[in-house]
Amino acid sequence: MPLDRRKTTRERIALRVRLPNGLIAHSRDISPRGLFLQLPPRSRIARWTAIEVDLPRIGLRARALAEVIRTERQGASLGVALRLRHIRLSILPSHHRA
């Protein structure tokens, strides 16, 4: 069994994540420092990317600059581990709230 060197606990949370090129990915798990995304088949991602997640139940939008620290091919799809940097929260426009 490989040694887990993570400094923070991950939570299994599925969120819809927007990338700058209009691509939609889904999180598999998330922690305060990063997240793991599953991208559609044949997707590509730059080493640094911006991500955006709406959290309508609490009325917030989260934006962050993220660094790709690992990629994994999972069949036709791509798994991507991201380290989050420069996280910003803003209030969602009223038409996006749950």
All heavy atoms as an XYZ file, in Angstrom:
791
protein
N       0.846     -1.175      0.000
C       0.000      0.000      0.000
C       0.890      1.236      0.000
O       1.771      1.382      0.834
C      -0.899     -0.031      1.231
C      -1.743      1.201      1.391
S      -2.732      1.146      2.893
C      -4.287      0.717      2.191
N       0.674      2.175     -0.956
C       1.516      3.366     -1.021
C       1.288      4.294      0.171
O       0.195      4.378      0.711
C       1.091      4.047     -2.321
C      -0.196      3.420     -2.716
C      -0.297      2.104     -2.010
N       2.345      4.972      0.558
C       2.293      5.924      1.657
C       1.545      7.172      1.209
O       1.816      7.730      0.162
C       3.717      6.297      2.081
C       3.864      7.309      3.200
C       3.272      6.760      4.489
C       5.314      7.659      3.386
N       0.577      7.619      1.993
C      -0.189      8.827      1.693
C       0.505     10.011      2.354
O       0.562     10.094      3.570
C      -1.631      8.682      2.206
C      -2.525      9.825      1.767
O      -2.007     10.830      1.218
O      -3.742      9.710      1.977
N       1.045     10.925      1.549
C       1.814     12.060      2.071
C       0.997     13.342      2.125
O       1.538     14.406      2.335
C       3.043     12.276      1.208
C       3.974     11.108      1.258
C       5.189     11.366      0.439
N       6.029     10.187      0.489
C       6.991      9.933     -0.345
N       7.260     10.766     -1.306
N       7.702      8.849     -0.239
N      -0.289     13.267      1.921
C      -1.122     14.471      1.923
C      -1.129     15.108      3.303
O      -1.199     14.437      4.311
C      -2.540     14.131      1.491
C      -2.610     13.750      0.034
C      -4.012     13.305     -0.329
N      -4.060     12.879     -1.697
C      -3.802     11.642     -2.105
N      -3.508     10.708     -1.239
N      -3.850     11.343     -3.383
N      -1.125     16.442      3.294
C      -1.122     17.192      4.548
C      -2.525     17.504      5.031
O      -2.720     17.880      6.177
C      -0.332     18.481      4.374
C       1.134     18.221      4.125
C       1.885     19.501      3.911
C       3.338     19.170      3.636
N       4.096     20.299      3.197
N      -3.512     17.386      4.141
C      -4.905     17.663      4.507
C      -5.799     16.527      4.031
O      -5.481     15.829      3.070
C      -5.396     18.993      3.888
O      -5.240     18.932      2.479
C      -4.627     20.183      4.431
N      -6.912     16.358      4.688
C      -7.854     15.294      4.351
C      -8.643     15.659      3.101
O      -9.034     16.805      2.919
C      -8.843     15.086      5.525
O      -8.089     14.799      6.692
C      -9.794     13.947      5.236
N      -8.870     14.673      2.252
C      -9.693     14.871      1.054
C     -11.112     14.425      1.354
O     -11.337     13.485      2.095
C      -9.162     14.032     -0.103
C      -7.809     14.460     -0.574
C      -7.313     13.547     -1.647
N      -7.202     12.196     -1.107
C      -7.136     11.098     -1.831
N      -7.186     11.165     -3.132
N      -7.028      9.923     -1.266
N     -12.051     15.120      0.738
C     -13.459     14.753      0.844
C     -13.960     14.393     -0.549
O     -13.663     15.084     -1.511
C     -14.290     15.918      1.407
C     -13.895     16.356      2.795
C     -14.143     15.294      3.856
O     -15.039     14.446      3.673
O     -13.439     15.327      4.871
N     -14.733     13.324     -0.627
C     -15.328     12.936     -1.909
C     -16.520     13.842     -2.188
O     -17.575     13.698     -1.583
C     -15.776     11.485     -1.858
C     -14.628     10.508     -1.956
C     -15.161      9.250     -2.623
N     -14.221      8.283     -3.067
C     -13.374      8.427     -4.076
N     -13.306      9.542     -4.727
N     -12.587      7.452     -4.449
N     -16.307     14.803     -3.066
C     -17.348     15.763     -3.425
C     -17.341     15.925     -4.941
O     -16.299     16.218     -5.536
C     -17.112     17.138     -2.757
C     -17.114     16.995     -1.236
C     -18.146     18.148     -3.221
C     -16.749     18.259     -0.502
N     -18.488     15.725     -5.542
C     -18.624     15.889     -6.992
C     -19.158     17.292     -7.276
O     -20.285     17.614     -6.929
C     -19.555     14.828     -7.558
N     -18.324     18.107     -7.880
C     -18.700     19.467     -8.252
C     -18.484     19.654     -9.749
O     -17.573     19.064    -10.330
C     -17.843     20.496     -7.506
C     -17.942     20.521     -5.997
C     -16.863     21.440     -5.417
C     -19.319     20.980     -5.568
N     -19.286     20.502    -10.351
C     -19.124     20.869    -11.752
C     -18.122     22.020    -11.801
O     -18.341     23.064    -11.182
C     -20.477     21.290    -12.303
C     -20.503     21.533    -13.758
C     -21.961     21.748    -14.194
N     -22.016     21.912    -15.609
C     -22.226     23.064    -16.211
N     -22.437     24.150    -15.488
N     -22.238     23.144    -17.518
N     -17.022     21.834    -12.525
C     -15.923     22.801    -12.551
C     -15.748     23.322    -13.978
O     -15.624     22.545    -14.915
C     -14.607     22.136    -12.070
C     -13.450     23.120    -12.105
C     -14.784     21.557    -10.672
N     -15.747     24.657    -14.118
C     -15.543     25.279    -15.420
C     -14.081     25.656    -15.595
O     -13.465     26.215    -14.687
C     -16.410     26.529    -15.567
C     -17.869     26.217    -15.781
C     -18.688     27.483    -15.993
N     -18.584     28.448    -14.903
C     -19.254     28.353    -13.755
N     -20.062     27.332    -13.526
N     -19.116     29.274    -12.827
N     -13.568     25.380    -16.790
C     -12.212     25.767    -17.164
C     -12.292     26.894    -18.188
O     -13.333     27.084    -18.828
C     -11.466     24.559    -17.722
C     -11.354     23.377    -16.744
C     -10.845     22.143    -17.443
C     -10.471     23.735    -15.578
N     -11.206     27.657    -18.400
C     -11.266     28.837    -19.254
C     -11.697     28.565    -20.700
O     -12.308     29.405    -21.323
C      -9.843     29.388    -19.235
C      -9.178     28.756    -18.093
C      -9.909     27.494    -17.783
N     -11.397     27.422    -21.235
C     -11.727     27.134    -22.632
C     -13.169     26.651    -22.803
O     -13.527     26.142    -23.858
C     -10.743     26.103    -23.199
C     -10.732     24.820    -22.403
O     -11.482     24.661    -21.448
N      -9.879     23.893    -22.796
N     -13.988     26.814    -21.773
C     -15.385     26.380    -21.836
C     -15.590     24.922    -21.465
O     -16.710     24.442    -21.391
N     -14.510     24.219    -21.232
C     -14.573     22.812    -20.863
C     -15.194     22.667    -19.473
O     -14.924     23.458    -18.571
C     -13.154     22.231    -20.856
C     -12.995     20.742    -20.698
C     -13.578     20.013    -21.911
C     -11.515     20.408    -20.565
N     -16.039     21.658    -19.317
C     -16.634     21.340    -18.016
C     -16.002     20.042    -17.520
O     -15.963     19.041    -18.225
C     -18.164     21.167    -18.112
C     -18.813     22.440    -18.636
C     -18.752     20.741    -16.778
C     -18.686     23.638    -17.728
N     -15.502     20.083    -16.297
C     -14.928     18.903    -15.652
C     -15.729     18.643    -14.378
O     -16.550     19.463    -13.974
C     -13.465     19.149    -15.325
N     -15.475     17.504    -13.758
C     -16.149     17.160    -12.502
C     -15.106     16.743    -11.481
O     -14.192     15.989    -11.792
C     -17.168     16.040    -12.730
C     -18.308     16.496    -13.565
N     -18.294     16.411    -14.940
C     -19.473     17.084    -13.237
C     -19.418     16.916    -15.418
N     -20.146     17.332    -14.406
N     -15.266     17.269    -10.267
C     -14.326     16.900     -9.215
C     -14.653     15.504     -8.698
O     -15.802     15.086     -8.673
C     -14.373     17.904     -8.065
O     -15.619     17.867     -7.412
N     -13.623     14.799     -8.329
C     -13.783     13.488     -7.686
C     -13.627     13.647     -6.184
O     -14.361     13.083     -5.405
C     -12.736     12.515     -8.237
C     -12.858     11.115     -7.647
C     -11.773     10.212     -8.145
N     -10.507     10.541     -7.511
C      -9.352     10.024     -7.857
N      -9.275      9.171     -8.860
N      -8.251     10.369     -7.231
N     -12.632     14.436     -5.801
C     -12.436     14.748     -4.390
C     -11.777     16.113     -4.287
O     -11.240     16.636     -5.253
C     -11.633     13.659     -3.662
C     -10.321     13.332     -4.325
O      -9.507     14.254     -4.520
O     -10.097     12.163     -4.645
N     -11.869     16.668     -3.076
C     -11.395     18.031     -2.870
C     -10.838     18.167     -1.453
O     -11.287     17.476     -0.537
C     -12.544     19.037     -3.134
C     -12.041     20.473     -3.135
C     -13.695     18.831     -2.183
C     -13.041     21.462     -3.696
N      -9.860     19.039     -1.298
C      -9.298     19.363      0.008
C      -9.070     20.874      0.024
O      -9.219     21.538     -1.002
C      -7.974     18.619      0.225
O      -6.934     19.233     -0.522
N      -8.683     21.435      1.151
C      -8.433     22.885      1.187
C      -7.303     23.325      0.245
O      -7.259     24.464     -0.172
C      -8.042     23.152      2.643
C      -8.686     22.050      3.417
C      -8.623     20.852      2.506
N      -6.416     22.412     -0.125
C      -5.261     22.774     -0.957
C      -5.367     22.319     -2.406
O      -4.538     22.704     -3.222
C      -3.997     22.178     -0.360
C      -3.679     22.760      0.980
C      -2.409     22.186      1.498
N      -2.148     22.738      2.818
C      -1.008     22.608      3.435
N      -0.042     21.958      2.878
N      -0.854     23.141      4.630
N      -6.329     21.470     -2.725
C      -6.377     20.987     -4.093
C      -7.609     20.164     -4.388
O      -8.482     19.982     -3.540
N      -7.668     19.686     -5.623
C      -8.758     18.815     -6.015
C      -8.324     17.929     -7.162
O      -7.311     18.174     -7.815
C     -10.019     19.598     -6.388
C      -9.972     20.477     -7.617
C     -11.322     20.417     -8.298
C      -9.696     21.892     -7.193
N      -9.085     16.868     -7.369
C      -8.838     15.956     -8.469
C     -10.019     16.056     -9.413
O     -11.170     15.915     -8.996
C      -8.693     14.507     -7.957
C      -8.189     13.578     -9.013
C      -6.835     13.389     -9.202
C      -9.073     12.900     -9.836
C      -6.365     12.529    -10.189
C      -8.622     12.039    -10.820
C      -7.256     11.859    -10.993
N      -9.729     16.354    -10.681
C     -10.768     16.515    -11.692
C     -10.771     15.360    -12.657
O      -9.726     14.792    -12.960
C     -10.533     17.788    -12.517
C     -10.671     19.121    -11.837
C     -10.423     20.234    -12.855
C     -12.032     19.272    -11.211
N     -11.939     15.072    -13.180
C     -12.073     14.122    -14.275
C     -12.560     14.908    -15.475
O     -13.634     15.516    -15.438
C     -13.027     13.005    -13.886
C     -12.417     12.182    -12.748
C     -13.348     11.123    -12.228
O     -14.471     11.414    -11.858
N     -12.856      9.902    -12.180
N     -11.746     14.935    -16.526
C     -12.046     15.678    -17.734
C     -12.599     14.745    -18.804
O     -12.296     13.550    -18.801
C     -10.799     16.381    -18.261
C     -10.407     17.667    -17.545
C      -9.858     17.406    -16.169
C      -9.406     18.420    -18.364
N     -13.390     15.284    -19.730
C     -13.945     14.462    -20.810
C     -12.854     13.838    -21.673
O     -11.705     14.284    -21.654
C     -14.772     15.464    -21.628
C     -15.001     16.623    -20.732
C     -13.834     16.669    -19.793
N     -13.231     12.821    -22.458
C     -12.256     12.160    -23.343
C     -11.521     13.154    -24.239
O     -12.086     14.158    -24.664
C     -13.116     11.220    -24.180
C     -14.319     10.969    -23.334
C     -14.553     12.237    -22.564
N     -10.253     12.871    -24.486
C      -9.381     13.641    -25.371
C      -9.183     15.097    -24.934
O      -8.892     15.959    -25.738
C      -9.865     13.564    -26.821
C      -9.781     12.140    -27.385
C     -10.364     12.028    -28.760
N     -11.802     12.211    -28.839
C     -12.717     11.329    -28.464
N     -12.348     10.189    -27.970
N     -14.012     11.582    -28.580
N      -9.374     15.372    -23.660
C      -9.181     16.726    -23.145
C      -7.699     17.004    -22.945
O      -6.895     16.091    -22.757
C      -9.889     16.900    -21.802
O     -11.260     16.747    -21.938
N      -7.376     18.283    -22.959
C      -6.025     18.743    -22.634
C      -6.147     19.866    -21.624
O      -7.141     20.573    -21.599
C      -5.324     19.256    -23.882
C      -5.019     18.166    -24.849
C      -4.183     18.691    -25.954
N      -3.736     17.564    -26.766
C      -3.038     17.680    -27.840
N      -2.705     18.874    -28.274
N      -2.659     16.630    -28.514
N      -5.107     20.026    -20.837
C      -5.114     21.092    -19.834
C      -3.697     21.644    -19.725
O      -2.719     20.893    -19.773
C      -5.654     20.577    -18.475
C      -5.875     21.720    -17.513
C      -4.762     19.507    -17.896
C      -6.687     21.347    -16.276
N      -3.578     22.966    -19.600
C      -2.280     23.613    -19.444
C      -1.730     23.355    -18.046
O      -2.478     22.992    -17.134
C      -2.430     25.120    -19.677
N      -0.437     23.562    -17.871
C       0.168     23.340    -16.558
C      -0.438     24.254    -15.497
O      -0.585     23.885    -14.345
C       1.674     23.560    -16.639
C       2.294     23.362    -15.292
C       3.755     23.288    -15.294
N       4.143     23.232    -13.893
C       5.316     23.513    -13.454
N       6.255     23.838    -14.277
N       5.582     23.453    -12.170
N      -0.778     25.482    -15.858
C      -1.489     26.419    -14.984
C      -2.815     26.739    -15.645
O      -2.869     27.009    -16.843
C      -0.696     27.718    -14.801
C       0.482     27.529    -13.907
C       1.754     27.210    -14.284
C       0.515     27.650    -12.488
N       2.576     27.119    -13.185
C       1.835     27.395    -12.073
C      -0.450     27.952    -11.531
C       2.217     27.432    -10.727
C      -0.066     27.999    -10.203
C       1.258     27.739     -9.817
N      -3.886     26.719    -14.870
C      -5.202     27.009    -15.416
C      -6.057     27.700    -14.356
O      -5.772     27.602    -13.169
C      -5.887     25.720    -15.922
O      -7.052     26.066    -16.666
C      -6.248     24.787    -14.788
N      -7.067     28.375    -14.823
C      -8.054     28.964    -13.909
C      -9.225     28.001    -13.817
O      -9.553     27.321    -14.788
C      -8.518     30.314    -14.439
N      -9.826     27.919    -12.649
C     -11.033     27.104    -12.487
C     -12.102     27.954    -11.808
O     -11.795     28.925    -11.111
C     -10.783     25.810    -11.683
C     -10.366     26.130    -10.247
C      -9.769     24.913    -12.380
C     -10.405     24.928     -9.320
N     -13.350     27.556    -12.031
C     -14.476     28.274    -11.445
C     -15.552     27.265    -11.071
O     -15.878     26.386    -11.861
C     -15.014     29.270    -12.466
C     -16.090     30.166    -11.946
C     -16.474     31.206    -12.965
O     -15.863     32.289    -12.965
O     -17.384     30.912    -13.760
N     -16.087     27.415     -9.857
C     -17.115     26.512     -9.343
C     -18.215     27.348     -8.706
O     -17.934     28.210     -7.875
C     -16.536     25.551     -8.274
C     -17.619     24.655     -7.707
C     -15.397     24.731     -8.831
N     -19.459     27.104     -9.109
C     -20.597     27.748     -8.467
C     -21.113     26.856     -7.349
O     -21.222     25.638     -7.513
C     -21.729     27.988     -9.466
C     -21.412     29.115    -10.428
O     -20.450     29.869    -10.178
O     -22.125     29.238    -11.434
N     -21.426     27.484     -6.217
C     -21.978     26.787     -5.058
C     -23.330     27.436     -4.745
O     -23.457     28.240     -3.817
C     -21.017     26.884     -3.871
C     -19.598     26.381     -4.166
C     -18.628     26.861     -3.121
C     -19.592     24.877     -4.303
N     -24.362     27.107     -5.533
C     -25.637     27.820     -5.440
C     -26.351     27.673     -4.103
O     -27.052     28.592     -3.685
C     -26.472     27.237     -6.582
C     -25.801     26.000     -6.998
C     -24.369     26.105     -6.588
N     -26.171     26.571     -3.416
C     -26.865     26.390     -2.130
C     -26.405     27.390     -1.081
O     -27.165     27.743     -0.178
C     -26.676     24.973     -1.616
C     -27.377     23.960     -2.495
C     -27.203     22.601     -1.935
N     -28.525     22.106     -1.598
C     -28.749     20.982     -0.984
N     -27.732     20.234     -0.604
N     -29.969     20.591     -0.729
N     -25.159     27.844     -1.204
C     -24.667     28.849     -0.250
C     -24.463     30.207     -0.915
O     -23.992     31.143     -0.286
C     -23.385     28.373      0.467
C     -22.272     28.072     -0.521
C     -23.676     27.181      1.347
C     -20.928     27.758      0.125
N     -24.797     30.303     -2.210
C     -24.765     31.581     -2.909
C     -23.385     32.112     -3.230
O     -23.188     33.316     -3.340
N     -22.399     31.205     -3.407
C     -21.029     31.640     -3.673
C     -20.491     31.061     -4.974
O     -20.901     29.991     -5.419
C     -20.101     31.220     -2.534
C     -20.302     31.890     -1.194
C     -19.353     31.302     -0.166
C     -20.105     33.389     -1.306
N     -19.540     31.778     -5.532
C     -18.749     31.306     -6.669
C     -17.302     31.294     -6.209
O     -16.811     32.272     -5.640
C     -18.922     32.230     -7.868
C     -18.023     31.869     -9.050
C     -18.353     32.704    -10.264
N     -19.625     32.198    -10.802
C     -20.440     32.915    -11.561
N     -20.141     34.161    -11.871
N     -21.568     32.390    -12.010
N     -16.608     30.195     -6.448
C     -15.193     30.078     -6.103
C     -14.381     30.080     -7.387
O     -14.709     29.373     -8.338
C     -14.941     28.785     -5.329
N     -13.335     30.899     -7.384
C     -12.404     30.951     -8.515
C     -11.008     30.746     -7.952
O     -10.702     31.204     -6.854
C     -12.469     32.297     -9.210
C     -13.759     32.550     -9.926
C     -13.679     33.871    -10.669
N     -14.871     34.058    -11.465
C     -15.680     35.100    -11.368
N     -15.424     36.056    -10.499
N     -16.738     35.198    -12.139
N     -10.177     30.066     -8.736
C      -8.801     29.845     -8.284
C      -7.884     29.660     -9.475
O      -8.317     29.221    -10.543
C      -8.718     28.605     -7.396
N      -6.647     29.999     -9.275
C      -5.595     29.625    -10.188
C      -5.120     28.270     -9.693
O      -4.965     28.071     -8.479
C      -4.462     30.647    -10.151
C      -3.287     30.375    -11.065
C      -3.741     30.355    -12.531
C      -2.213     31.425    -10.862
N      -4.931     27.331    -10.601
C      -4.573     25.977    -10.186
C      -3.381     25.470    -10.986
O      -3.285     25.710    -12.190
C      -5.765     25.046    -10.371
N      -2.496     24.765    -10.303
C      -1.323     24.159    -10.931
C      -1.556     22.663    -11.070
O      -1.916     21.986    -10.109
C      -0.091     24.403    -10.057
C       1.161     23.777    -10.598
C       2.343     23.958     -9.667
O       2.157     24.344     -8.489
O       3.465     23.697    -10.125
N      -1.345     22.147    -12.275
C      -1.456     20.711    -12.501
C      -0.237     20.044    -11.874
O       0.903     20.389    -12.198
C      -1.529     20.374    -14.005
C      -1.497     18.875    -14.227
C      -2.788     20.987    -14.613
N      -0.473     19.103    -10.960
C       0.652     18.406    -10.328
C       0.747     16.949    -10.764
O       1.773     16.318    -10.572
C       0.608     18.520     -8.791
C      -0.701     17.996     -8.226
C       0.843     19.949     -8.357
C      -0.718     17.916     -6.713
N      -0.333     16.444    -11.379
C      -0.294     15.057    -11.862
C      -1.456     14.854    -12.828
O      -2.528     15.401    -12.643
C      -0.413     14.095    -10.686
C      -0.293     12.643    -11.058
C      -0.393     11.715     -9.846
N      -1.770     11.562     -9.396
C      -2.313     12.102     -8.313
N      -1.594     12.859     -7.520
N      -3.566     11.879     -7.988
N      -1.215     14.057    -13.857
C      -2.297     13.638    -14.748
C      -2.299     12.117    -14.826
O      -1.253     11.478    -14.675
C      -2.157     14.218    -16.171
O      -0.928     13.767    -16.742
C      -2.207     15.730    -16.165
N      -3.482     11.558    -15.033
C      -3.646     10.101    -15.153
C      -4.646      9.829    -16.266
O      -5.751     10.363    -16.233
C      -4.225      9.507    -13.856
C      -3.431      9.741    -12.624
C      -4.167      9.267    -11.366
O      -5.292      8.730    -11.458
O      -3.607      9.449    -10.281
N      -4.274      9.013    -17.213
C      -5.240      8.572    -18.215
C      -6.136      7.535    -17.559
O      -5.673      6.617    -16.894
C      -4.547      7.943    -19.424
C      -4.005      8.956    -20.370
C      -5.123      9.551    -21.203
N      -4.666     10.795    -21.794
C      -5.465     11.737    -22.213
N      -6.763     11.601    -22.130
N      -5.002     12.830    -22.730
N      -7.444      7.717    -17.704
C      -8.428      6.797    -17.128
C      -9.342      6.358    -18.259
O     -10.398      6.943    -18.467
C      -9.202      7.483    -16.007
C      -8.308      7.934    -14.880
C      -9.057      8.724    -13.816
O     -10.058      9.370    -14.077
N      -8.554      8.665    -12.605
N      -8.891      5.350    -19.014
C      -9.625      4.970    -20.212
C      -9.479      6.097    -21.213
O      -8.387      6.566    -21.484
N     -10.582      6.596    -21.745
C     -10.548      7.701    -22.701
C     -10.486      9.051    -22.005
O     -10.149     10.061    -22.610
C     -11.773      7.646    -23.606
N     -10.819      9.109    -20.709
C     -10.839     10.395    -20.015
C      -9.492     10.692    -19.361
O      -8.592      9.862    -19.331
C     -11.964     10.436    -18.980
O     -11.722      9.505    -17.962
N      -9.370     11.894    -18.827
C      -8.139     12.353    -18.206
C      -8.418     12.746    -16.763
O      -9.319     13.536    -16.495
C      -7.597     13.566    -18.981
C      -6.326     14.215    -18.458
C      -5.145     13.248    -18.586
C      -6.040     15.503    -19.215
N      -7.660     12.203    -15.832
C      -7.726     12.599    -14.433
C      -6.616     13.592    -14.159
O      -5.482     13.406    -14.614
N      -6.918     14.655    -13.425
C      -5.954     15.730    -13.187
C      -5.969     16.128    -11.715
O      -7.019     16.488    -11.176
C      -6.278     16.968    -14.060
C      -5.271     18.071    -13.804
C      -6.324     16.607    -15.523
N      -4.809     16.063    -11.074
C      -4.662     16.546     -9.698
C      -4.177     17.989     -9.756
O      -3.198     18.293    -10.448
C      -3.660     15.678     -8.942
N      -4.896     18.875     -9.076
C      -4.585     20.300     -9.088
C      -4.252     20.803     -7.692
O      -4.898     20.425     -6.721
C      -5.794     21.106     -9.595
C      -6.277     20.828    -11.001
C      -7.565     21.586    -11.266
C      -5.223     21.204    -12.014
N      -3.263     21.671     -7.615
C      -2.959     22.388     -6.378
C      -3.563     23.783     -6.541
O      -3.297     24.469     -7.525
C      -1.460     22.492     -6.160
C      -1.108     23.262     -4.890
C       0.381     23.248     -4.600
N       0.792     21.878     -4.304
C       1.821     21.257     -4.903
N       2.524     21.867     -5.826
N       2.140     20.025     -4.578
N      -4.381     24.188     -5.596
C      -5.083     25.467     -5.692
C      -4.221     26.617     -5.190
O      -3.575     26.509     -4.151
C      -6.380     25.429     -4.895
C      -7.395     24.382     -5.348
C      -8.596     24.389     -4.417
C      -7.817     24.613     -6.786
N      -4.257     27.712     -5.940
C      -3.543     28.947     -5.575
C      -4.507     30.112     -5.763
O      -5.381     30.062     -6.612
C      -2.341     29.176     -6.491
C      -1.414     28.017     -6.617
C      -0.544     27.907     -5.416
N       0.422     26.834     -5.652
C       1.439     26.611     -4.884
N       1.639     27.373     -3.843
N       2.251     25.621     -5.126
N      -4.340     31.155     -5.031
C      -5.091     32.399     -5.229
C      -6.599     32.166     -5.311
O      -7.243     32.501     -6.303
C      -4.605     33.139     -6.476
C      -3.126     33.331     -6.504
N      -2.476     34.190     -5.648
C      -2.163     32.746     -7.262
C      -1.174     34.132     -5.891
N      -0.959     33.269     -6.855
N      -7.169     31.596     -4.288
C      -8.612     31.310     -4.248
C      -9.363     32.596     -3.922
O      -8.995     33.325     -2.999
C      -8.924     30.226     -3.203
C      -8.159     28.944     -3.539
C     -10.421     29.964     -3.117
C      -8.140     27.939     -2.427
N     -10.432     32.853     -4.699
C     -11.284     34.008     -4.453
C     -12.732     33.551     -4.402
O     -13.162     32.734     -5.213
C     -11.157     35.036     -5.582
C      -9.846     35.738     -5.612
C      -9.844     36.825     -6.653
N     -10.906     36.653     -7.636
C     -10.799     36.889     -8.920
N      -9.680     37.331     -9.402
N     -11.809     36.711     -9.745
N     -13.476     34.082     -3.459
C     -14.916     33.807     -3.358
C     -15.673     35.080     -3.686
O     -15.245     36.175     -3.324
C     -15.281     33.341     -1.950
C     -14.657     32.045     -1.475
C     -15.023     31.790     -0.022
C     -15.092     30.884     -2.347
N     -16.800     34.910     -4.390
C     -17.663     36.047     -4.671
C     -19.112     35.591     -4.544
O     -19.412     34.400     -4.576
C     -17.395     36.618     -6.066
O     -17.614     35.634     -7.050
N     -19.986     36.552     -4.390
C     -21.415     36.249     -4.277
C     -21.965     35.953     -5.665
O     -21.684     36.680     -6.622
C     -22.160     37.415     -3.613
C     -21.642     37.585     -2.186
C     -23.665     37.191     -3.637
C     -22.148     38.816     -1.478
N     -22.745     34.880     -5.762
C     -23.373     34.508     -7.039
C     -24.456     35.509     -7.398
O     -25.208     35.978     -6.517
C     -24.042     33.135     -6.913
C     -23.227     31.911     -7.244
C     -24.050     30.663     -6.962
C     -22.768     31.905     -8.660
N     -24.600     35.806     -8.684
C     -25.771     36.603     -9.093
C     -27.046     35.873     -8.688
O     -27.092     34.638     -8.655
C     -25.627     36.671    -10.620
C     -24.207     36.349    -10.901
C     -23.756     35.459     -9.788
N     -28.091     36.606     -8.376
C     -29.314     36.007     -7.839
C     -29.921     34.957     -8.759
O     -30.496     33.980     -8.296
C     -30.342     37.086     -7.530
O     -30.648     37.810     -8.697
N     -29.780     35.085    -10.069
C     -30.363     34.094    -10.977
C     -29.613     32.765    -11.000
O     -30.056     31.820    -11.590
C     -30.501     34.676    -12.397
C     -29.196     35.013    -13.042
N     -28.536     36.197    -12.763
C     -28.437     34.349    -13.921
C     -27.416     36.230    -13.469
N     -27.338     35.124    -14.178
N     -28.444     32.682    -10.317
C     -27.691     31.432    -10.235
C     -27.880     30.719     -8.901
O     -27.369     29.640     -8.688
C     -26.194     31.699    -10.413
C     -25.805     32.011    -11.811
N     -25.691     31.052    -12.766
C     -25.494     33.178    -12.397
C     -25.320     31.608    -13.895
N     -25.193     32.907    -13.708
N     -28.578     31.324     -7.984
C     -28.741     30.743     -6.639
C     -29.838     29.695     -6.617
O     -30.799     29.773     -7.358
C     -29.051     31.837     -5.630
C     -27.913     32.798     -5.477
C     -28.199     33.801     -4.440
N     -27.236     34.892     -4.571
C     -27.241     35.939     -3.820
N     -28.152     36.084     -2.882
N     -26.340     36.880     -3.983
N     -29.660     28.741     -5.694
C     -30.661     27.669     -5.561
C     -31.845     28.132     -4.736
O     -31.789     28.984     -3.925
C     -30.034     26.460     -4.902
